[in-house]
Amino acid sequence: MIASAEPRRILVAMSGGVDSSVAAALLHEQGHEVLGVTMHLWDATGEHQVGRCCAPEDRDDARRTCEHLGIPHYVIDEREAFRAEVVEPFLAEYESGRTPIPCVQCNRTVKLHRLAVLADRFNCSHIATGHYARIAMAAGEVQLLRGRDRAKDQTYFLFGVRKDVLARLIFPLGEMVKDEARAEGRRLGVPNADKPDSQELCFVPDGDISGFVRRELGATKPGRVVDESGAKLADHDGVSGFTVGQRKGLGLGGGPVRFVLKILDQGDVVVGGDDALYQHELLASGVQWLRRPAGPIDASIRIRHRHGPEAARIEPTESGFRAVFTEPQRAITPGQAAVVYLGDEVLGGGFIDQL
């Protein structure tokens, strides 16, 4: 976890959840000098006060953990940066008919890179989080590896973190599964050891993404719902209400079961049968390589967080990469991340484009 057994001064990102609390407690028990930092990222307003990205109760949980451990706790206001670097791009992607993955953007901008700057100010050599992932060094190069808990592995969200920041990261839970982390929390007396996990986007915890987009932007690009031949089936009032693979809420009434196949630039939503959702390949752009292949390689790729890595031929290009799957994949969704793995190692990743 840390190359040297010598005690370090470590900045721990504390969301108020059990994982970051246990990470801080484990490092403190090992004799490191630990500082807890909670980022205040988002406030909901008016009747929609549902924002839980470091909500007051979460900040209180982080503070109580720090008090229990006897370590300092700082709250850093990053709402302006979070709005500009995460929420606004998220809204723009939905407005254009893509399905974004804001946690990737958050990790590589607001959270981990800003924490690295903060760590320098506090004279901390390392940054720790509660992510289920692992860091290793090979031939002097940092590697990002999948966590032992395959169900909780969070490397999908971390491929965009710069290598110099990755080299300073510590993931105390990387070799644990969730139940073991909770057990450690109870052993160490962490106040929130049994707190439930958050399941939705931190700034849209009710899961109503289209409602959030409408509240923030008003109506998004209207258009038609059409079949694969282009024949109109219905009208819709905004592309933000659709994502590839969606079945419900298409406004079609009766008839055969249809799914969203693609969202066109002019605002048309193409629907069809389930068979048409399967594709053999994807294109990715906005790619960041942690270890760029010298040429085409056989590896595996994840196209969403809850999707296991699938075998594919990866062909690097000037603007990103092409992946050709051994088996066709369902609902390859523009805007989502596509992350490349060689065994447990993350080689890099990017964002899916429309074929």
TADA-V424363 format. One record per residue. N is the residue number from 1. RES is the residue in three letters. PHI is phi in whole degrees, -180 to 180 (* if undefined). Layout:
# TADA-V424363
n:N res:RES phi:PHI
n:N res:RES phi:PHI
This chain:
# TADA-V424363
n:1 res:MET phi:*
n:2 res:ILE phi:-125
n:3 res:ALA phi:-58
n:4 res:SER phi:-105
n:5 res:ALA phi:-78
n:6 res:GLU phi:-63
n:7 res:PRO phi:-56
n:8 res:ARG phi:-116
n:9 res:ARG phi:-98
n:10 res:ILE phi:-125
n:11 res:LEU phi:-89
n:12 res:VAL phi:-111
n:13 res:ALA phi:-76
n:14 res:MET phi:-120
n:15 res:SER phi:-84
n:16 res:GLY phi:100
n:17 res:GLY phi:-86
n:18 res:VAL phi:-67
n:19 res:ASP phi:-64
n:20 res:SER phi:-69
n:21 res:SER phi:-66
n:22 res:VAL phi:-67
n:23 res:ALA phi:-58
n:24 res:ALA phi:-64
n:25 res:ALA phi:-65
n:26 res:LEU phi:-65
n:27 res:LEU phi:-66
n:28 res:HIS phi:-64
n:29 res:GLU phi:-62
n:30 res:GLN phi:-77
n:31 res:GLY phi:97
n:32 res:HIS phi:-80
n:33 res:GLU phi:-86
n:34 res:VAL phi:-111
n:35 res:LEU phi:-120
n:36 res:GLY phi:-96
n:37 res:VAL phi:-129
n:38 res:THR phi:-114
n:39 res:MET phi:-92
n:40 res:HIS phi:-88
n:41 res:LEU phi:-109
n:42 res:TRP phi:-154
n:43 res:ASP phi:-128
n:44 res:ALA phi:-82
n:45 res:THR phi:-131
n:46 res:GLY phi:59
n:47 res:GLU phi:-74
n:48 res:HIS phi:-105
n:49 res:GLN phi:-79
n:50 res:VAL phi:-120
n:51 res:GLY phi:-61
n:52 res:ARG phi:-128
n:53 res:CYS phi:-80
n:54 res:CYS phi:58
n:55 res:ALA phi:-66
n:56 res:PRO phi:-52
n:57 res:GLU phi:-68
n:58 res:ASP phi:-71
n:59 res:ARG phi:-63
n:60 res:ASP phi:-65
n:61 res:ASP phi:-64
n:62 res:ALA phi:-64
n:63 res:ARG phi:-63
n:64 res:ARG phi:-64
n:65 res:THR phi:-63
n:66 res:CYS phi:-64
n:67 res:GLU phi:-63
n:68 res:HIS phi:-61
n:69 res:LEU phi:-84
n:70 res:GLY phi:75
n:71 res:ILE phi:-119
n:72 res:PRO phi:-69
n:73 res:HIS phi:-132
n:74 res:TYR phi:-122
n:75 res:VAL phi:-111
n:76 res:ILE phi:-112
n:77 res:ASP phi:-82
n:78 res:GLU phi:-122
n:79 res:ARG phi:-63
n:80 res:GLU phi:-64
n:81 res:ALA phi:-66
n:82 res:PHE phi:-63
n:83 res:ARG phi:-61
n:84 res:ALA phi:-72
n:85 res:GLU phi:-100
n:86 res:VAL phi:-121
n:87 res:VAL phi:-70
n:88 res:GLU phi:-63
n:89 res:PRO phi:-62
n:90 res:PHE phi:-58
n:91 res:LEU phi:-65
n:92 res:ALA phi:-63
n:93 res:GLU phi:-65
n:94 res:TYR phi:-64
n:95 res:GLU phi:-64
n:96 res:SER phi:-91
n:97 res:GLY phi:92
n:98 res:ARG phi:-99
n:99 res:THR phi:-116
n:100 res:PRO phi:-77
n:101 res:ILE phi:-127
n:102 res:PRO phi:-66
n:103 res:CYS phi:-65
n:104 res:VAL phi:-65
n:105 res:GLN phi:-63
n:106 res:CYS phi:-64
n:107 res:ASN phi:-64
n:108 res:ARG phi:-90
n:109 res:THR phi:-123
n:110 res:VAL phi:-65
n:111 res:LYS phi:-78
n:112 res:LEU phi:-72
n:113 res:HIS phi:-71
n:114 res:ARG phi:-71
n:115 res:LEU phi:-65
n:116 res:ALA phi:-64
n:117 res:VAL phi:-64
n:118 res:LEU phi:-65
n:119 res:ALA phi:-60
n:120 res:ASP phi:-63
n:121 res:ARG phi:-63
n:122 res:PHE phi:-92
n:123 res:ASN phi:57
n:124 res:CYS phi:-98
n:125 res:SER phi:-80
n:126 res:HIS phi:-132
n:127 res:ILE phi:-124
n:128 res:ALA phi:-122
n:129 res:THR phi:-138
n:130 res:GLY phi:-95
n:131 res:HIS phi:-65
n:132 res:TYR phi:-90
n:133 res:ALA phi:-161
n:134 res:ARG phi:-135
n:135 res:ILE phi:-119
n:136 res:ALA phi:-140
n:137 res:MET phi:-117
n:138 res:ALA phi:-141
n:139 res:ALA phi:53
n:140 res:GLY phi:79
n:141 res:GLU phi:-113
n:142 res:VAL phi:-76
n:143 res:GLN phi:-123
n:144 res:LEU phi:-102
n:145 res:LEU phi:-120
n:146 res:ARG phi:-61
n:147 res:GLY phi:-72
n:148 res:ARG phi:-61
n:149 res:ASP phi:-80
n:150 res:ARG phi:-62
n:151 res:ALA phi:-71
n:152 res:LYS phi:-108
n:153 res:ASP phi:-48
n:154 res:GLN phi:-117
n:155 res:THR phi:-64
n:156 res:TYR phi:-55
n:157 res:PHE phi:-92
n:158 res:LEU phi:-114
n:159 res:PHE phi:-62
n:160 res:GLY phi:-86
n:161 res:VAL phi:-75
n:162 res:ARG phi:-61
n:163 res:LYS phi:-64
n:164 res:ASP phi:-68
n:165 res:VAL phi:-77
n:166 res:LEU phi:-55
n:167 res:ALA phi:-64
n:168 res:ARG phi:-100
n:169 res:LEU phi:-85
n:170 res:ILE phi:-126
n:171 res:PHE phi:-118
n:172 res:PRO phi:-61
n:173 res:LEU phi:-97
n:174 res:GLY phi:-61
n:175 res:GLU phi:-98
n:176 res:MET phi:-112
n:177 res:VAL phi:-101
n:178 res:LYS phi:-57
n:179 res:ASP phi:-62
n:180 res:GLU phi:-68
n:181 res:ALA phi:-64
n:182 res:ARG phi:-64
n:183 res:ALA phi:-63
n:184 res:GLU phi:-64
n:185 res:GLY phi:-61
n:186 res:ARG phi:-67
n:187 res:ARG phi:-60
n:188 res:LEU phi:-88
n:189 res:GLY phi:75
n:190 res:VAL phi:-63
n:191 res:PRO phi:-60
n:192 res:ASN phi:-109
n:193 res:ALA phi:-59
n:194 res:ASP phi:-106
n:195 res:LYS phi:-66
n:196 res:PRO phi:-64
n:197 res:ASP phi:-75
n:198 res:SER phi:-80
n:199 res:GLN phi:-110
n:200 res:GLU phi:-110
n:201 res:LEU phi:-55
n:202 res:CYS phi:-61
n:203 res:PHE phi:-100
n:204 res:VAL phi:-135
n:205 res:PRO phi:-69
n:206 res:ASP phi:-82
n:207 res:GLY phi:79
n:208 res:ASP phi:-88
n:209 res:ILE phi:-66
n:210 res:SER phi:-63
n:211 res:GLY phi:-65
n:212 res:PHE phi:-62
n:213 res:VAL phi:-63
n:214 res:ARG phi:-64
n:215 res:ARG phi:-65
n:216 res:GLU phi:-84
n:217 res:LEU phi:-114
n:218 res:GLY phi:81
n:219 res:ALA phi:-69
n:220 res:THR phi:-101
n:221 res:LYS phi:-50
n:222 res:PRO phi:-77
n:223 res:GLY phi:179
n:224 res:ARG phi:-114
n:225 res:VAL phi:-96
n:226 res:VAL phi:-128
n:227 res:ASP phi:-87
n:228 res:GLU phi:-66
n:229 res:SER phi:-87
n:230 res:GLY phi:96
n:231 res:ALA phi:-72
n:232 res:LYS phi:-71
n:233 res:LEU phi:-110
n:234 res:ALA phi:-169
n:235 res:ASP phi:-104
n:236 res:HIS phi:-133
n:237 res:ASP phi:-104
n:238 res:GLY phi:170
n:239 res:VAL phi:-70
n:240 res:SER phi:-65
n:241 res:GLY phi:-86
n:242 res:PHE phi:-132
n:243 res:THR phi:-147
n:244 res:VAL phi:-59
n:245 res:GLY phi:94
n:246 res:GLN phi:-66
n:247 res:ARG phi:-114
n:248 res:LYS phi:-88
n:249 res:GLY phi:75
n:250 res:LEU phi:-86
n:251 res:GLY phi:70
n:252 res:LEU phi:-104
n:253 res:GLY phi:70
n:254 res:GLY phi:-82
n:255 res:GLY phi:96
n:256 res:PRO phi:-67
n:257 res:VAL phi:-69
n:258 res:ARG phi:-128
n:259 res:PHE phi:-129
n:260 res:VAL phi:-71
n:261 res:LEU phi:-97
n:262 res:LYS phi:-164
n:263 res:ILE phi:-121
n:264 res:LEU phi:-87
n:265 res:ASP phi:-58
n:266 res:GLN phi:-79
n:267 res:GLY phi:105
n:268 res:ASP phi:-74
n:269 res:VAL phi:-109
n:270 res:VAL phi:-91
n:271 res:VAL phi:-122
n:272 res:GLY phi:-172
n:273 res:GLY phi:-76
n:274 res:ASP phi:-61
n:275 res:ASP phi:-58
n:276 res:ALA phi:-74
n:277 res:LEU phi:-79
n:278 res:TYR phi:-90
n:279 res:GLN phi:-133
n:280 res:HIS phi:-94
n:281 res:GLU phi:-149
n:282 res:LEU phi:-146
n:283 res:LEU phi:-116
n:284 res:ALA phi:-126
n:285 res:SER phi:-128
n:286 res:GLY phi:60
n:287 res:VAL phi:-83
n:288 res:GLN phi:-120
n:289 res:TRP phi:-97
n:290 res:LEU phi:-85
n:291 res:ARG phi:-145
n:292 res:ARG phi:-76
n:293 res:PRO phi:-64
n:294 res:ALA phi:-72
n:295 res:GLY phi:-166
n:296 res:PRO phi:-58
n:297 res:ILE phi:-140
n:298 res:ASP phi:-90
n:299 res:ALA phi:-145
n:300 res:SER phi:-140
n:301 res:ILE phi:-146
n:302 res:ARG phi:-107
n:303 res:ILE phi:-110
n:304 res:ARG phi:-164
n:305 res:HIS phi:-60
n:306 res:ARG phi:-90
n:307 res:HIS phi:-116
n:308 res:GLY phi:-69
n:309 res:PRO phi:-58
n:310 res:GLU phi:-115
n:311 res:ALA phi:-62
n:312 res:ALA phi:-158
n:313 res:ARG phi:-94
n:314 res:ILE phi:-103
n:315 res:GLU phi:-120
n:316 res:PRO phi:-62
n:317 res:THR phi:-127
n:318 res:GLU phi:-62
n:319 res:SER phi:-100
n:320 res:GLY phi:167
n:321 res:PHE phi:-159
n:322 res:ARG phi:-111
n:323 res:ALA phi:-119
n:324 res:VAL phi:-114
n:325 res:PHE phi:-80
n:326 res:THR phi:-66
n:327 res:GLU phi:-122
n:328 res:PRO phi:-62
n:329 res:GLN phi:-113
n:330 res:ARG phi:-89
n:331 res:ALA phi:56
n:332 res:ILE phi:-72
n:333 res:THR phi:-112
n:334 res:PRO phi:-56
n:335 res:GLY phi:102
n:336 res:GLN phi:-76
n:337 res:ALA phi:-78
n:338 res:ALA phi:-123
n:339 res:VAL phi:-114
n:340 res:VAL phi:-99
n:341 res:TYR phi:-123
n:342 res:LEU phi:-120
n:343 res:GLY phi:65
n:344 res:ASP phi:-86
n:345 res:GLU phi:-83
n:346 res:VAL phi:-85
n:347 res:LEU phi:-83
n:348 res:GLY phi:160
n:349 res:GLY phi:-172
n:350 res:GLY phi:-157
n:351 res:PHE phi:-125
n:352 res:ILE phi:-69
n:353 res:ASP phi:-101
n:354 res:GLN phi:-72
n:355 res:LEU phi:-74
